[in-house]
Amino acid sequence: MPGVHQVKAALCLVFTLALWPHVSLPGGQMPAHPFSLIVLLAGELILGLMLGMTVHFLFAGIQTGGQMLATQMGFTMITLADPLTGANVSITSHFLYMVAMLTFLALDGHLYMLRAFVRTFELVPPGGLLLGPSLVKEILALSGSMFVLAVKIAAPVLVSLFLVELALALMARAAPQMNLLMIGFPLKIAVGFFFIGMLFTIMADKICTCCGRPARWWTADRTPDGGLPWRSATRARRKKRRRNVARRRAARATSPSRRNSPRP
């Protein structure tokens, strides 16, 4: 069974063969001197690493936010093996990472990433990458945004868990005889998962708004009377069926042949 590195290498080879006809250079533009060729390859390697780091910072920020949640919820002892990095990650960190990855794929993020990769050959021609202070500044800004994203993701749940800790502290102060240690852990886990679910709802609304879609499907297509379309259609079919049944019964009751016919 092939490992993770073999699968990565196979995917890179497939992507290279698929994108090569669109980004290949004429033979006359290739440098003739070996040193110039090495510089060209080094510049393209650095540019590819920067693009990969840009996407990786996004998912690393989500994983960092999940790690912060695991620390507050008491899940630091429950770890999973990440098949991509080989490191041990917390259960909430892996859960948020998988949700973010599925959302990224559902929104065709991988296609946009490949399109951006092809676009870089037009914006930065091969051999045109210049290493300078501005480039280093952008890389540092992207690395700092990873921690900002982690705090933004974990902040609502962290605030709620802080309020739970404060309530438990007040209860311990008022009733020292209570065993709050046995109550605190399940309560923090339940509150944490509840606010994580609310966080997913808010994120879904924001994503739908950014994509130009209705934020909530149950309020997207309301009828003039405030009902849903499929409910209105079902209600209309039921009314039509009742009218047809009532019409047939009235026709049978008023039919002269049926009324005057002798019973056997």
N, C-alpha and C positions, 0 to 999 in steps of 0.2 A: 504494500500500500504506500503510495507516495506521501512524503511528508509535506510540511507547510512550505519549506523553502523550494521544493521541487514544483509545487503548485504555483508559487509566485513566479518562478523562472518561466514556467510554461505560459502563464498569463502575459508576462512581459514580452515573450517571443510572439505571441498571437497579436498583441497590440502593436508591436513593431511592424509586423508584416501587414497589418490592416492600415496603419497610418503612413507607411513608407511611400506609397504612390502620391500622397497629398503633400508631403513635406520634404521630399527628396530634392537635392540640389543638383544642378548641372555639373558635369565634370570640370568645366572651366573655372568654376568658382572655388573649387577645392584648392587649398594651399599646396604648393609643390614641395616646400621645405618640410622635413619631418618635425622640426621644432615648432613651426607654425601650426602644424596639424595637432601636435600635442596640446598647444595652448587653446586651440579651437575645441578640442575634446574636453579639456578641463573646464572651460567656460560653460559648455553645454551641461556638463555634469553638475556644476554648481547651480546653474539655473534649474535643473531638474530637482535637485535637493531642496531648493527654496520652494518650489511648487509643492513638493511632497510635504514639507514642513508646514506650509500654510494650511493644508487640509488636516494634517496630523494635529496641529495646535487646537483645531476645533474639537476633535474627538477627545484629545487629552484634557481639555478644559471640562468636558462633560464627565470624564472619568474622575477627575480631581474633585468635582462637585459631589459625585457619588461616594467618593472616599470620605469626604467631610461628613456626609449624612451617615455613613456607616459608623464613624467614630461617635457621633452623638446618639445614635440609636442602639448602640451596643452590639454591632455586628462586626467588630474588628477581629474576632476570633474565627469567624466564618469566612473562609477565603476560597476562591476558585482559581484554577490554573488558566491563564489566558493563553489560548493556542497560538496567537500571533506573536506575542512578546516572550512567552514562557515564564512570566512573572506571576506572583500570586496577587490577585485583586479581590476586593470585597464583593459581596453579593449585590449590594446596591450599585456599586460602580459598574459591575458587569451588566447589570440589568439596564441601567441608563445608557450604557454604551450600545447594547443590542437594540434598544428602542431608537436611539439616534441613528444607528446604521440602517435599520429598516426604513426609517423616515427618509433618510438620505437617498436610498435606492428607490423608494416609492415616488419621490419627487424628481426622479431622473437626474439626481445629482452626479452620478457617474458619467452620464452623457455630457453634462455641462463641463465637467472636469476635463474630459477628453477634448471637447471643443475649445476650452481655454488653453489646453496644451498645444493644439494646432495653431491657435491664435498667437501664441508667443513667437512662433517663427516669423510672423508678419510684423509684430511690434518690436521684437528684439532679433534681428537677423543673426544667423550663426557667426560667431566671432565678434558680435557687437556688444557683449556684456562687459560693463565697466565696473570693477570693484572699487567702491569709494565709501566715504563716511555715511552718505545718504542711504546706501544699501544696508549697511550694518545697523543704522538707526531703524529702518523698517523691520528688520529681523527682530531686533530687541522689542519693538512695539508689538509685533505679533506674539512674541513669547509672553509679554506682559498681559496681553488681552486674554491669554489662556486662563490666568488666575482671576481676571475680572469676570470672565464667563462662568468659572466655577462658583464664585461667590454669588452671582446673579441666579444661578440655578438652585443653589442650596439655601439661599437666604430665607425664602418663605418657610421652609421646613425647619431651618435652624431657629427662627424666631418662635415658632410654635413649640418646639422642644424646649427652648429656654423658658417659655411661660409654664410649661409642664414642670420643669425643674423648680421654678419659683413657687408653684403651687404645692409641690411636694415638700419643699423646705418650710413653707408656712404650716403645713399639716404636721410636719415633724416637730415644729416648735410648739404647736398648740396641743398635740397629743403625742408625747414621747413614747407611749406604750405601743403604738401602732408599728407593725413591721412594714415600713414603707419600701424596704428593699425588694420585697416580693411583689409589691404593687407597681413599683416604678418602672421595672423593665418591660412588662407587658403593656403598660399604659404608653410608654414612650414609643414602643414598636407600633402600636395601633395608631397613635396620633401621627407618627412619621409616615406610615403607608397611606393614611387618609389624606394628608396634605400632598404627598407625592401624586396621588390620583388627581387632586385638584390642580396641581402643577401641570400634569399632562393635559387636562382640559383647557387650561389657559394657553398652553403652547399650541394645542391644536387650533384654537381660535386665531392665534397670531399667524400661524402658518397659512391657514385658509385665507386670512385677510391679505397676506403678502402675495398669495398666488391668485388673488382676484376672484376667489370663490366665496360662497356664503359661509359665514362662520359657523352657523348651526343649521343642520338640515331640517330640524323640526320647526324652525321659524323662517326658512328660506322662501318657501312657496305657499304662503297663506292665501286662502280664498277670501273674498270680501266679507264673509260672515265670521272670519277668524278661524276657520277649520282647515284641516289638511286636505290636499287634493284627493288622495286616495280614500280618505274617510268620506268626503263629499260624494265621490263617485259611488262608493258602496251604499251610502244612504239613498242616493238617487235610484240605484237599481232596486233596492228593497221597496221604495215607494212605488216604483213602476210595477213591480211584481204584485204588490198588494192591490193596486188599482185594477190590474188585469184580473185578479182573482175575484174582486168585488164586482167587476163588470160581468164576468161569466156567471156568477151566482145570480145577479139581477136579471140577466137574460134568461136563465133557466126558470126563475120564479115567475116571470111575466110571459113566458111562452104559452100561447093558447093551446097548441097541440099537446104539450106536456100537462097543462092544467086540466083539460077536458078528457084526456085519454082515460078509459076505465082501467082500474087496477085488476090484474089477473087474480 
